[in-house]
Amino acid sequence: FGFGMLANFLLGIALYGSVFILPQYLSRIQGYNAEQIGMVLAWTGLPQLLLIPLVPRLMQRFDPRIVIGIGFALF
């Protein structure tokens, strides 16, 4: 339980960083406008969209803990 809570906390920090800090960085440091920032962030969600149909089959074939662990590691 403790390890799961720690992993969830760390994933939350990573998600916060990618959703809030990345657009700030792209705007202030790189000089991107709102449209360019949207295009960059759209590319980060594209792999998730494409893998949605594949994940249920993977969960049936392999142990769900392994699939979830690989997902955490790839994030």
Residue pairs with C-beta under 8 A, 6 or more apart in sequence:
7 72
11 72
11 75
14 75
18 44
22 40
22 41
23 37
23 41
26 32
26 36
26 37
26 40
27 33
27 34
27 37
32 40
55 67
58 67
59 67
